[in-house]
């Protein structure tokens, strides 16, 4: 499959993940962190090897963001947008190297789950853009800061199923 152009959509879903344990094994005081991979339905969402890199964490795709080393706080308050890469893209493409080009539909918004609300999913989906199809948001969608209905958007531009998708789960840094 040749990717002509791609659209990456990020959605902080209000739905709380059903998971009762802690998202890391290690000692918060010694700086030891072990990232736990997602399981079950959350794991099934991750397909196609889409990579989401934060410089201090590496690829966070299909993981829980641990509380240790203040990662949850830093991802919500300090760090810039992650680098997105799709290693299966055609050789020589910018997307393969994690250099996205194109028109930004909505600016990156840091994950900011409310306190005491549990884990929230932050999803990344890669779609193949139909040839010669201009993709844009309506004025209402632009004003909504990314809270527009993605299903309608995907249908409107005939994007079909994602080529690849991944997500990470995090909760408020004080929880």
OpenMM code with the backbone's topology and positions (N, CA, C; nanometers):
from openmm import Vec3, app, unit

residues = "UNK UNK UNK UNK UNK UNK UNK UNK UNK UNK UNK UNK UNK UNK UNK UNK UNK UNK UNK UNK UNK UNK UNK UNK UNK UNK UNK UNK UNK UNK UNK UNK UNK UNK UNK UNK UNK UNK UNK UNK UNK UNK UNK UNK UNK UNK UNK UNK UNK UNK UNK UNK UNK UNK UNK UNK UNK UNK UNK UNK UNK UNK UNK UNK UNK UNK UNK UNK UNK UNK UNK UNK UNK UNK UNK UNK UNK UNK UNK UNK UNK UNK UNK UNK UNK UNK UNK UNK UNK UNK UNK UNK UNK UNK UNK UNK UNK UNK UNK UNK UNK UNK UNK UNK UNK UNK UNK UNK UNK UNK UNK UNK UNK UNK UNK UNK UNK UNK UNK UNK UNK UNK UNK UNK UNK UNK UNK UNK UNK UNK UNK UNK UNK UNK UNK UNK UNK UNK UNK UNK UNK UNK UNK UNK UNK UNK UNK UNK UNK UNK UNK UNK UNK UNK UNK UNK UNK UNK UNK UNK UNK UNK UNK UNK UNK UNK UNK UNK UNK UNK UNK UNK UNK UNK UNK".split()
positions = [
    Vec3(0.0852, -0.1170, 0.0000),
    Vec3(0.0000, 0.0000, 0.0000),
    Vec3(0.0898, 0.1233, 0.0000),
    Vec3(0.0627, 0.2122, -0.0892),
    Vec3(0.1401, 0.3354, -0.0979),
    Vec3(0.0678, 0.4457, -0.0231),
    Vec3(0.1390, 0.5102, 0.0651),
    Vec3(0.0808, 0.6223, 0.1377),
    Vec3(0.1104, 0.7496, 0.0597),
    Vec3(0.0070, 0.8118, 0.0089),
    Vec3(0.0238, 0.9364, -0.0651),
    Vec3(0.0437, 1.0521, 0.0296),
    Vec3(-0.0351, 1.0537, 0.1323),
    Vec3(-0.0264, 1.1533, 0.2379),
    Vec3(-0.0967, 1.0921, 0.3573),
    Vec3(-0.0746, 1.1466, 0.4720),
    Vec3(-0.1340, 1.0856, 0.5908),
    Vec3(-0.1916, 1.1916, 0.6814),
    Vec3(-0.2906, 1.1515, 0.7560),
    Vec3(-0.3504, 1.2355, 0.8571),
    Vec3(-0.3366, 1.1607, 0.9880),
    Vec3(-0.2792, 1.2224, 1.0887),
    Vec3(-0.2700, 1.1612, 1.2198),
    Vec3(-0.3684, 1.2331, 1.3095),
    Vec3(-0.4578, 1.1579, 1.3696),
    Vec3(-0.5572, 1.2156, 1.4578),
    Vec3(-0.5283, 1.1707, 1.5992),
    Vec3(-0.5308, 1.2626, 1.6908),
    Vec3(-0.5085, 1.2321, 1.8300),
    Vec3(-0.6361, 1.2649, 1.9053),
    Vec3(-0.6785, 1.1732, 1.9880),
    Vec3(-0.8014, 1.1959, 2.0627),
    Vec3(-0.7807, 1.1569, 2.2073),
    Vec3(-0.7992, 1.2491, 2.2955),
    Vec3(-0.8014, 1.2179, 2.4378),
    Vec3(-0.9432, 1.1779, 2.4716),
    Vec3(-0.9635, 1.0522, 2.4886),
    Vec3(-1.0983, 1.0037, 2.5088),
    Vec3(-1.1405, 1.0196, 2.6531),
    Vec3(-1.2614, 1.0646, 2.6729),
    Vec3(-1.3133, 1.0837, 2.8075),
    Vec3(-1.3435, 0.9515, 2.8750),
    Vec3(-1.3549, 0.8465, 2.7984),
    Vec3(-1.3809, 0.7153, 2.8573),
    Vec3(-1.2634, 0.6718, 2.9434),
    Vec3(-1.2924, 0.6225, 3.0579),
    Vec3(-1.1879, 0.5809, 3.1499),
    Vec3(-1.1588, 0.4339, 3.1276),
    Vec3(-1.0336, 0.3999, 3.1259),
    Vec3(-0.9945, 0.2610, 3.1050),
    Vec3(-1.0293, 0.1778, 3.2264),
    Vec3(-1.0722, 0.0581, 3.1993),
    Vec3(-1.1052, -0.0341, 3.3078),
    Vec3(-0.9788, -0.1085, 3.3469),
    Vec3(-0.9098, -0.0592, 3.4463),
    Vec3(-0.7862, -0.1211, 3.4922),
    Vec3(-0.7651, -0.0772, 3.6353),
    Vec3(-0.7400, -0.1694, 3.7225),
    Vec3(-0.7354, -0.1345, 3.8634),
    Vec3(-0.5984, -0.1275, 3.9243),
    Vec3(-0.4947, -0.1711, 3.8542),
    Vec3(-0.3619, -0.1768, 3.9142),
    Vec3(-0.2809, -0.0518, 3.8910),
    Vec3(-0.1586, -0.0519, 3.9362),
    Vec3(-0.0660, 0.0584, 3.9147),
    Vec3(0.0061, 0.0355, 3.7824),
    Vec3(0.0419, 0.1394, 3.7122),
    Vec3(0.0948, 0.1276, 3.5776),
    Vec3(0.2452, 0.1103, 3.5710),
    Vec3(0.3108, 0.0839, 3.6778),
    Vec3(0.4535, 0.0602, 3.6704),
    Vec3(0.4972, -0.0296, 3.7839),
    Vec3(0.6091, -0.0920, 3.7601),
    Vec3(0.6745, -0.1671, 3.8666),
    Vec3(0.8069, -0.0970, 3.8874),
    Vec3(0.8397, -0.0663, 4.0067),
    Vec3(0.9645, 0.0030, 4.0335),
    Vec3(0.9498, 0.0942, 4.1523),
    Vec3(1.0532, 0.1645, 4.1816),
    Vec3(1.0568, 0.2512, 4.2985),
    Vec3(1.0636, 0.3959, 4.2526),
    Vec3(0.9621, 0.4726, 4.2870),
    Vec3(0.9545, 0.6123, 4.2456),
    Vec3(1.0736, 0.6934, 4.2977),
    Vec3(1.1305, 0.6542, 4.4099),
    Vec3(1.2394, 0.7312, 4.4707),
    Vec3(1.3748, 0.6998, 4.4093),
    Vec3(1.3933, 0.5802, 4.3553),
    Vec3(1.5218, 0.5461, 4.2950),
    Vec3(1.5259, 0.5773, 4.1471),
    Vec3(1.4119, 0.6106, 4.0894),
    Vec3(1.4067, 0.6431, 3.9488),
    Vec3(1.3910, 0.5227, 3.8581),
    Vec3(1.3740, 0.4054, 3.9143),
    Vec3(1.3548, 0.2855, 3.8340),
    Vec3(1.2108, 0.2794, 3.7853),
    Vec3(1.1939, 0.2693, 3.6555),
    Vec3(1.0603, 0.2603, 3.5964),
    Vec3(1.0543, 0.1430, 3.5010),
    Vec3(0.9430, 0.0741, 3.5051),
    Vec3(0.9157, -0.0301, 3.4076),
    Vec3(0.7821, 0.0044, 3.3446),
    Vec3(0.7829, 0.0236, 3.2152),
    Vec3(0.6599, 0.0579, 3.1449),
    Vec3(0.5790, -0.0681, 3.1198),
    Vec3(0.4528, -0.0633, 3.1576),
    Vec3(0.3655, -0.1778, 3.1385),
    Vec3(0.2922, -0.1629, 3.0062),
    Vec3(0.2927, -0.2689, 2.9276),
    Vec3(0.2214, -0.2705, 2.7999),
    Vec3(0.0722, -0.2874, 2.8239),
    Vec3(-0.0078, -0.2343, 2.7341),
    Vec3(-0.1522, -0.2498, 2.7417),
    Vec3(-0.1896, -0.3949, 2.7124),
    Vec3(-0.3056, -0.4353, 2.7619),
    Vec3(-0.3545, -0.5710, 2.7395),
    Vec3(-0.4995, -0.5656, 2.6929),
    Vec3(-0.5548, -0.6797, 2.6572),
    Vec3(-0.6962, -0.6908, 2.6227),
    Vec3(-0.7361, -0.6019, 2.5066),
    Vec3(-0.8546, -0.5408, 2.5183),
    Vec3(-0.9080, -0.4549, 2.4133),
    Vec3(-0.8172, -0.3354, 2.3855),
    Vec3(-0.7536, -0.2821, 2.4908),
    Vec3(-0.6632, -0.1690, 2.4700),
    Vec3(-0.5454, -0.2097, 2.3820),
    Vec3(-0.4947, -0.3308, 2.4006),
    Vec3(-0.3838, -0.3796, 2.3188),
    Vec3(-0.4278, -0.4012, 2.1738),
    Vec3(-0.5500, -0.4514, 2.1556),
    Vec3(-0.6000, -0.4792, 2.0207),
    Vec3(-0.6115, -0.3528, 1.9363),
    Vec3(-0.6293, -0.2375, 2.0012),
    Vec3(-0.6368, -0.1107, 1.9279),
    Vec3(-0.5031, -0.0798, 1.8600),
    Vec3(-0.3941, -0.1235, 1.9206),
    Vec3(-0.2594, -0.0949, 1.8710),
    Vec3(-0.2258, -0.1898, 1.7574),
    Vec3(-0.2117, -0.1353, 1.6378),
    Vec3(-0.1773, -0.2196, 1.5238),
    Vec3(-0.1028, -0.1375, 1.4191),
    Vec3(-0.0168, -0.2027, 1.3456),
    Vec3(0.0517, -0.1373, 1.2353),
    Vec3(0.1818, -0.0691, 1.2706),
    Vec3(0.2306, -0.0849, 1.3913),
    Vec3(0.3620, -0.0319, 1.4309),
    Vec3(0.3760, 0.1198, 1.4231),
    Vec3(0.2701, 0.1933, 1.4503),
    Vec3(0.2777, 0.3383, 1.4587),
    Vec3(0.3529, 0.3733, 1.5875),
    Vec3(0.4526, 0.4602, 1.5782),
    Vec3(0.5374, 0.4948, 1.6926),
    Vec3(0.5099, 0.6372, 1.7401),
    Vec3(0.5058, 0.6547, 1.8718),
    Vec3(0.4834, 0.7846, 1.9346),
    Vec3(0.5979, 0.8056, 2.0340),
    Vec3(0.6906, 0.8966, 2.0002),
    Vec3(0.8108, 0.9171, 2.0811),
    Vec3(0.8071, 1.0490, 2.1563),
    Vec3(0.8263, 1.0409, 2.2865),
    Vec3(0.8593, 1.1573, 2.3679),
    Vec3(1.0082, 1.1429, 2.3978),
    Vec3(1.0873, 1.2485, 2.3813),
    Vec3(1.2327, 1.2352, 2.3962),
    Vec3(1.2775, 1.1674, 2.5260),
    Vec3(1.2128, 1.1963, 2.6366),
    Vec3(1.2554, 1.1402, 2.7646),
    Vec3(1.2036, 0.9995, 2.7898),
    Vec3(1.1060, 0.9542, 2.7107),
    Vec3(1.0424, 0.8249, 2.7352),
    Vec3(1.0658, 0.7225, 2.6257),
    Vec3(1.0907, 0.7662, 2.5055),
    Vec3(1.0951, 0.6749, 2.3923),
    Vec3(0.9544, 0.6519, 2.3404),
    Vec3(0.9330, 0.5382, 2.2767),
    Vec3(0.8040, 0.5055, 2.2171),
    Vec3(0.7064, 0.4673, 2.3275),
    Vec3(0.5995, 0.5444, 2.3423),
    Vec3(0.4987, 0.5180, 2.4460),
    Vec3(0.3763, 0.4471, 2.3902),
    Vec3(0.3821, 0.4091, 2.2630),
    Vec3(0.2692, 0.3414, 2.2023),
    Vec3(0.2357, 0.2121, 2.2745),
    Vec3(0.1075, 0.1956, 2.3031),
    Vec3(0.0532, 0.0747, 2.3636),
    Vec3(0.1053, 0.0517, 2.5058),
    Vec3(0.1241, 0.1604, 2.5822),
    Vec3(0.1719, 0.1494, 2.7208),
    Vec3(0.0883, 0.2359, 2.8145),
    Vec3(0.1073, 0.2102, 2.9434),
    Vec3(0.0601, 0.2997, 3.0487),
    Vec3(0.1752, 0.3950, 3.0780),
    Vec3(0.1454, 0.5223, 3.0990),
    Vec3(0.2489, 0.6175, 3.1397),
    Vec3(0.2645, 0.6040, 3.2904),
    Vec3(0.3833, 0.5668, 3.3365),
    Vec3(0.4021, 0.5471, 3.4809),
    Vec3(0.4129, 0.6799, 3.5559),
    Vec3(0.3870, 0.6736, 3.6842),
    Vec3(0.3942, 0.7920, 3.7699),
    Vec3(0.5391, 0.8244, 3.8066),
    Vec3(0.6253, 0.7233, 3.8085),
    Vec3(0.7636, 0.7435, 3.8509),
    Vec3(0.8319, 0.8496, 3.7649),
    Vec3(0.9343, 0.9115, 3.8221),
    Vec3(1.0112, 1.0182, 3.7569),
    Vec3(0.9241, 1.1348, 3.7103),
    Vec3(0.8082, 1.1494, 3.7689),
    Vec3(0.7133, 1.2558, 3.7360),
    Vec3(0.6733, 1.2556, 3.5887),
    Vec3(0.6730, 1.1374, 3.5265),
    Vec3(0.6393, 1.1286, 3.3847),
    Vec3(0.4982, 1.1786, 3.3565),
    Vec3(0.4019, 1.1434, 3.4398),
    Vec3(0.2635, 1.1877, 3.4158),
    Vec3(0.2521, 1.3393, 3.4239),
    Vec3(0.3199, 1.3970, 3.5196),
    Vec3(0.3160, 1.5428, 3.5345),
    Vec3(0.3869, 1.6097, 3.4168),
    Vec3(0.5016, 1.5570, 3.3788),
    Vec3(0.5796, 1.6181, 3.2725),
    Vec3(0.5117, 1.6060, 3.1360),
    Vec3(0.4452, 1.4925, 3.1117),
    Vec3(0.3753, 1.4756, 2.9842),
    Vec3(0.2558, 1.5716, 2.9753),
    Vec3(0.1984, 1.6071, 3.0909),
    Vec3(0.0825, 1.6967, 3.0951),
    Vec3(0.1191, 1.8442, 3.0992),
    Vec3(0.2367, 1.8777, 3.1501),
    Vec3(0.2683, 2.0185, 3.1728),
    Vec3(0.3934, 2.0711, 3.1031),
    Vec3(0.4874, 1.9841, 3.0664),
    Vec3(0.6160, 2.0332, 3.0181),
    Vec3(0.6499, 1.9971, 2.8746),
    Vec3(0.6309, 1.8739, 2.8386),
    Vec3(0.6831, 1.8247, 2.7114),
    Vec3(0.6025, 1.8720, 2.5922),
    Vec3(0.6742, 1.8939, 2.4837),
    Vec3(0.6113, 1.9313, 2.3570),
    Vec3(0.5488, 1.8090, 2.2928),
    Vec3(0.4945, 1.8280, 2.1758),
    Vec3(0.4286, 1.7178, 2.1057),
    Vec3(0.5277, 1.6053, 2.0763),
    Vec3(0.4773, 1.4826, 2.0765),
    Vec3(0.5644, 1.3691, 2.0475),
    Vec3(0.5992, 1.3624, 1.8988),
    Vec3(0.7039, 1.2905, 1.8680),
    Vec3(0.7420, 1.2627, 1.7300),
    Vec3(0.6652, 1.1375, 1.6884),
    Vec3(0.6005, 1.1428, 1.5735),
    Vec3(0.5219, 1.0311, 1.5222),
    Vec3(0.5966, 0.9719, 1.4030),
    Vec3(0.6133, 0.8394, 1.4031),
    Vec3(0.6817, 0.7727, 1.2922),
    Vec3(0.6061, 0.6462, 1.2541),
    Vec3(0.6140, 0.6145, 1.1277),
    Vec3(0.5529, 0.4928, 1.0749),
    Vec3(0.6594, 0.4197, 0.9929),
    Vec3(0.7341, 0.3295, 1.0582),
    Vec3(0.8459, 0.2616, 0.9911),
    Vec3(0.8053, 0.1830, 0.8666),
    Vec3(0.6789, 0.1485, 0.8511),
    Vec3(0.6357, 0.0706, 0.7355),
    Vec3(0.5994, 0.1583, 0.6151),
    Vec3(0.6135, 0.2896, 0.6298),
    Vec3(0.5861, 0.3781, 0.5164),
    Vec3(0.6871, 0.3502, 0.4056),
    Vec3(0.6560, 0.3934, 0.2860),
    Vec3(0.7459, 0.3725, 0.1734),
    Vec3(0.8844, 0.4268, 0.2054),
    Vec3(0.9888, 0.3559, 0.1576),
    Vec3(1.1270, 0.3991, 0.1808),
    Vec3(1.1456, 0.5398, 0.1264),
    Vec3(1.2163, 0.6230, 0.2031),
    Vec3(1.2448, 0.7596, 0.1604),
    Vec3(1.1403, 0.8591, 0.1992),
    Vec3(1.0231, 0.8158, 0.2539),
    Vec3(0.9202, 0.9121, 0.2910),
    Vec3(0.9518, 0.9755, 0.4256),
    Vec3(0.9054, 1.0974, 0.4428),
    Vec3(0.9275, 1.1673, 0.5687),
    Vec3(0.8585, 1.0976, 0.6845),
    Vec3(0.7414, 1.0407, 0.6600),
    Vec3(0.6664, 0.9735, 0.7658),
    Vec3(0.7446, 0.8562, 0.8237),
    Vec3(0.8204, 0.7874, 0.7397),
    Vec3(0.9025, 0.6752, 0.7865),
    Vec3(1.0049, 0.7231, 0.8898),
    Vec3(1.0586, 0.8424, 0.8691),
    Vec3(1.1605, 0.8985, 0.9583),
    Vec3(1.1011, 0.9802, 1.0718),
    Vec3(0.9689, 0.9924, 1.0780),
    Vec3(0.9063, 1.0691, 1.1846),
    Vec3(0.9014, 1.2176, 1.1582),
    Vec3(0.9123, 1.2573, 1.0329),
    Vec3(0.9050, 1.3987, 0.9959),
    Vec3(0.7732, 1.4221, 0.9250),
    Vec3(0.6738, 1.4623, 1.0007),
    Vec3(0.5419, 1.4850, 0.9430),
    Vec3(0.5387, 1.6197, 0.8732),
    Vec3(0.4814, 1.6205, 0.7557),
    Vec3(0.4636, 1.7434, 0.6802),
    Vec3(0.3179, 1.7522, 0.6416),
    Vec3(0.2739, 1.8709, 0.6156),
    Vec3(0.1362, 1.8883, 0.5725),
    Vec3(0.0677, 1.9958, 0.6524),
    Vec3(-0.0601, 2.0038, 0.6343),
    Vec3(-0.1425, 2.1045, 0.7002),
    Vec3(-0.1874, 2.0534, 0.8374),
    Vec3(-0.1600, 2.1303, 0.9416),
    Vec3(-0.2017, 2.0937, 1.0765),
    Vec3(-0.3496, 2.1263, 1.0924),
    Vec3(-0.4279, 2.0253, 1.1275),
    Vec3(-0.5714, 2.0470, 1.1450),
    Vec3(-0.6022, 2.1050, 1.2817),
    Vec3(-0.5414, 2.0509, 1.3848),
    Vec3(-0.5562, 2.1052, 1.5200),
    Vec3(-0.4205, 2.0994, 1.5877),
    Vec3(-0.3906, 2.1975, 1.6681),
    Vec3(-0.2642, 2.1988, 1.7403),
    Vec3(-0.2610, 2.0877, 1.8440),
    Vec3(-0.1400, 2.0449, 1.8768),
    Vec3(-0.1207, 1.9426, 1.9782),
    Vec3(-0.1684, 1.9952, 2.1134),
    Vec3(-0.2414, 1.9134, 2.1829),
    Vec3(-0.2847, 1.9447, 2.3192),
    Vec3(-0.2307, 1.8391, 2.4129),
    Vec3(-0.1620, 1.8810, 2.5133),
    Vec3(-0.1046, 1.7852, 2.6084),
    Vec3(-0.2145, 1.7045, 2.6780),
    Vec3(-0.1826, 1.5803, 2.7134),
    Vec3(-0.2792, 1.4998, 2.7897),
    Vec3(-0.3021, 1.5620, 2.9263),
    Vec3(-0.4258, 1.5928, 2.9593),
    Vec3(-0.4577, 1.6534, 3.0891),
    Vec3(-0.5813, 1.5883, 3.1511),
    Vec3(-0.5689, 1.4618, 3.1899),
    Vec3(-0.6850, 1.3983, 3.2535),
    Vec3(-0.7146, 1.4628, 3.3883),
    Vec3(-0.8422, 1.4819, 3.4206),
    Vec3(-0.8782, 1.5424, 3.5491),
    Vec3(-0.8392, 1.4527, 3.6666),
    Vec3(-0.8165, 1.5141, 3.7797),
    Vec3(-0.7843, 1.4413, 3.9021),
    Vec3(-0.8994, 1.3487, 3.9397),
    Vec3(-0.8639, 1.2345, 3.9919),
    Vec3(-0.9606, 1.1355, 4.0418),
    Vec3(-1.0545, 1.0825, 3.9335),
    Vec3(-1.0111, 1.0833, 3.8080),
    Vec3(-1.0969, 1.0345, 3.6999),
    Vec3(-1.0460, 0.9052, 3.6371),
    Vec3(-0.9402, 0.8476, 3.6925),
    Vec3(-0.8878, 0.7220, 3.6402),
    Vec3(-0.8024, 0.7423, 3.5159),
    Vec3(-0.7791, 0.6329, 3.4485),
    Vec3(-0.6971, 0.6359, 3.3272),
    Vec3(-0.7787, 0.6846, 3.2075),
    Vec3(-0.7126, 0.7620, 3.1211),
    Vec3(-0.7721, 0.8112, 2.9976),
    Vec3(-0.6862, 0.7646, 2.8803),
    Vec3(-0.7519, 0.7364, 2.7698),
    Vec3(-0.6837, 0.6916, 2.6486),
    Vec3(-0.6482, 0.8122, 2.5618),
    Vec3(-0.5279, 0.8102, 2.5072),
    Vec3(-0.4836, 0.9110, 2.4108),
    Vec3(-0.4431, 0.8349, 2.2856),
    Vec3(-0.5241, 0.8514, 2.1819),
    Vec3(-0.5121, 0.7667, 2.0642),
    Vec3(-0.4536, 0.8414, 1.9450),
    Vec3(-0.3788, 0.7659, 1.8665),
    Vec3(-0.3167, 0.8153, 1.7454),
    Vec3(-0.3583, 0.7203, 1.6331),
    Vec3(-0.4117, 0.7765, 1.5251),
    Vec3(-0.4571, 0.6955, 1.4121),
    Vec3(-0.3970, 0.7523, 1.2846),
    Vec3(-0.3495, 0.6649, 1.2007),
    Vec3(-0.2903, 0.7041, 1.0735),
    Vec3(-0.3828, 0.6583, 0.9619),
    Vec3(-0.4232, 0.7527, 0.8773),
    Vec3(-0.5120, 0.7234, 0.7655),
    Vec3(-0.4407, 0.7550, 0.6353),
    Vec3(-0.4736, 0.6798, 0.5318),
    Vec3(-0.4250, 0.7129, 0.3991),
    Vec3(-0.5194, 0.8168, 0.3407),
    Vec3(-0.4627, 0.9263, 0.2958),
    Vec3(-0.5434, 1.0334, 0.2389),
    Vec3(-0.5721, 1.0020, 0.0927),
    Vec3(-0.6988, 1.0069, 0.0529),
    Vec3(-0.7300, 0.9831, -0.0880),
    Vec3(-0.6581, 1.0853, -0.1768),
    Vec3(-0.6126, 1.0384, -0.2933),
    Vec3(-0.5410, 1.1262, -0.3865),
    Vec3(-0.6277, 1.2456, -0.4243),
    Vec3(-0.5664, 1.3600, -0.4301),
    Vec3(-0.6314, 1.4845, -0.4748),
    Vec3(-0.7504, 1.5245, -0.3874),
    Vec3(-0.7505, 1.4844, -0.2629),
    Vec3(-0.8596, 1.5177, -0.1702),
    Vec3(-0.8069, 1.6185, -0.0685),
    Vec3(-0.8657, 1.7350, -0.0654),
    Vec3(-0.8278, 1.8356, 0.0340),
    Vec3(-0.8990, 1.8030, 0.1645),
    Vec3(-0.8246, 1.8006, 0.2728),
    Vec3(-0.8810, 1.7686, 0.4037),
    Vec3(-0.8767, 1.8953, 0.4884),
    Vec3(-0.9903, 1.9278, 0.5487),
    Vec3(-0.9969, 2.0472, 0.6327),
    Vec3(-1.1066, 2.0292, 0.7366),
    Vec3(-1.1035, 2.1146, 0.8347),
    Vec3(-1.2064, 2.1145, 0.9383),
    Vec3(-1.3054, 2.2266, 0.9109),
    Vec3(-1.4272, 2.2060, 0.9548),
    Vec3(-1.5270, 2.3120, 0.9463),
    Vec3(-1.4930, 2.4170, 1.0519),
    Vec3(-1.5479, 2.5375, 1.0415),
    Vec3(-1.5229, 2.6390, 1.1452),
    Vec3(-1.5634, 2.5910, 1.2851),
    Vec3(-1.6717, 2.5131, 1.2940),
    Vec3(-1.7154, 2.4601, 1.4242),
    Vec3(-1.6134, 2.3620, 1.4799),
    Vec3(-1.5602, 2.2753, 1.3931),
    Vec3(-1.4587, 2.1788, 1.4366),
    Vec3(-1.3308, 2.2504, 1.4795),
    Vec3(-1.2911, 2.3527, 1.4049),
    Vec3(-1.1715, 2.4290, 1.4414),
    Vec3(-1.1873, 2.4940, 1.5778),
    Vec3(-1.3050, 2.5455, 1.6073),
    Vec3(-1.3302, 2.6140, 1.7345),
    Vec3(-1.3401, 2.5174, 1.8520),
    Vec3(-1.3602, 2.3885, 1.8251),
    Vec3(-1.3836, 2.2924, 1.9331),
    Vec3(-1.2561, 2.2378, 1.9967),
    Vec3(-1.1399, 2.2811, 1.9502),
    Vec3(-1.0120, 2.2379, 2.0055),
    Vec3(-0.9953, 2.0856, 2.0062),
    Vec3(-1.0368, 2.0232, 1.8970),
    Vec3(-1.0151, 1.8797, 1.8833),
    Vec3(-1.1234, 1.7916, 1.9395),
    Vec3(-1.2318, 1.8483, 1.9866),
    Vec3(-1.3380, 1.7653, 2.0445),
    Vec3(-1.4509, 1.7400, 1.9444),
    Vec3(-1.4183, 1.7362, 1.8180),
    Vec3(-1.5162, 1.7093, 1.7139),
    Vec3(-1.5319, 1.5595, 1.6953),
    Vec3(-1.6464, 1.5161, 1.6396),
    Vec3(-1.6707, 1.3731, 1.6221),
    Vec3(-1.5849, 1.3141, 1.5093),
    Vec3(-1.4888, 1.2330, 1.5455),
    Vec3(-1.3949, 1.1782, 1.4492),
    Vec3(-1.4629, 1.0883, 1.3465),
    Vec3(-1.5638, 1.0116, 1.3879),
    Vec3(-1.6305, 0.9208, 1.2947),
    Vec3(-1.6886, 0.9965, 1.1759),
    Vec3(-1.7496, 1.1108, 1.2027),
    Vec3(-1.8074, 1.1918, 1.0957),
    Vec3(-1.6974, 1.2449, 1.0028),
    Vec3(-1.5868, 1.2873, 1.0610),
    Vec3(-1.4732, 1.3375, 0.9845),
    Vec3(-1.4177, 1.2282, 0.8924),
    Vec3(-1.3978, 1.1090, 0.9458),
    Vec3(-1.3449, 0.9966, 0.8684),
    Vec3(-1.4393, 0.9620, 0.7535),
    Vec3(-1.5682, 0.9629, 0.7805),
    Vec3(-1.6676, 0.9330, 0.6774),
    Vec3(-1.6725, 1.0422, 0.5710),
    Vec3(-1.6709, 1.1675, 0.6140),
    Vec3(-1.6798, 1.2808, 0.5212),
    Vec3(-1.5668, 1.2783, 0.4183),
    Vec3(-1.4464, 1.2440, 0.4615),
    Vec3(-1.3317, 1.2456, 0.3710),
    Vec3(-1.2955, 1.1070, 0.3177),
    Vec3(-1.3837, 1.0105, 0.3408),
    Vec3(-1.3664, 0.8743, 0.2895),
    Vec3(-1.2282, 0.8180, 0.3228),
    Vec3(-1.1916, 0.8280, 0.4487),
    Vec3(-1.0598, 0.7808, 0.4929),
    Vec3(-1.0565, 0.6304, 0.5195),
    Vec3(-1.1727, 0.5707, 0.5425),
    Vec3(-1.1764, 0.4269, 0.5678),
    Vec3(-1.1192, 0.3908, 0.7036),
    Vec3(-1.0609, 0.2737, 0.7116),
    Vec3(-1.0005, 0.2268, 0.8365),
    Vec3(-0.8593, 0.2803, 0.8489),
    Vec3(-0.8122, 0.2986, 0.9720),
    Vec3(-0.6739, 0.3446, 0.9887),
    Vec3(-0.5741, 0.2431, 0.9331),
    Vec3(-0.4670, 0.2935, 0.8746),
    Vec3(-0.3565, 0.2101, 0.8299),
    Vec3(-0.2837, 0.1557, 0.9517),
    Vec3(-0.2743, 0.2385, 1.0549),
    Vec3(-0.2089, 0.2007, 1.1801),
    Vec3(-0.2697, 0.2833, 1.2929),
    Vec3(-0.2620, 0.2302, 1.4135),
    Vec3(-0.3136, 0.3033, 1.5294),
    Vec3(-0.2398, 0.2580, 1.6550),
    Vec3(-0.2328, 0.3479, 1.7500),
    Vec3(-0.1764, 0.3149, 1.8803),
    Vec3(-0.2375, 0.4092, 1.9825),
    Vec3(-0.2102, 0.3833, 2.1071),
    Vec3(-0.2594, 0.4690, 2.2145),
    Vec3(-0.1710, 0.4501, 2.3367),
    Vec3(-0.1802, 0.5469, 2.4263),
    Vec3(-0.1232, 0.5276, 2.5597),
    Vec3(-0.2294, 0.5683, 2.6592),
    Vec3(-0.2156, 0.5184, 2.7804),
    Vec3(-0.3085, 0.5532, 2.8876),
    Vec3(-0.2320, 0.6247, 2.9964),
    Vec3(-0.2936, 0.7288, 3.0493),
    Vec3(-0.2338, 0.8009, 3.1612),
    Vec3(-0.3465, 0.8547, 3.2476),
    Vec3(-0.3106, 0.8933, 3.3672),
    Vec3(-0.4059, 0.9558, 3.4567),
    Vec3(-0.3409, 1.0798, 3.5164),
    Vec3(-0.4195, 1.1559, 3.5931),
    Vec3(-0.3681, 1.2794, 3.6531),
    Vec3(-0.2435, 1.2471, 3.7362),
    Vec3(-0.1475, 1.3360, 3.7295),
    Vec3(-0.0178, 1.3094, 3.7933),
    Vec3(-0.0261, 1.2960, 3.9456),
    Vec3(-0.1288, 1.3481, 4.0078),
    Vec3(-0.1363, 1.3372, 4.1531),
    Vec3(-0.2085, 1.2098, 4.1998),
    Vec3(-0.2706, 1.1369, 4.1078),
    Vec3(-0.3434, 1.0148, 4.1435),
    Vec3(-0.2489, 0.8964, 4.1594),
] * unit.nanometer
topology = app.Topology()
chain = topology.addChain("A")
for resn in residues:
    res = topology.addResidue(resn, chain)
    for name in ("N", "CA", "C"):
        topology.addAtom(name, app.Element.getBySymbol(name[0]), res)
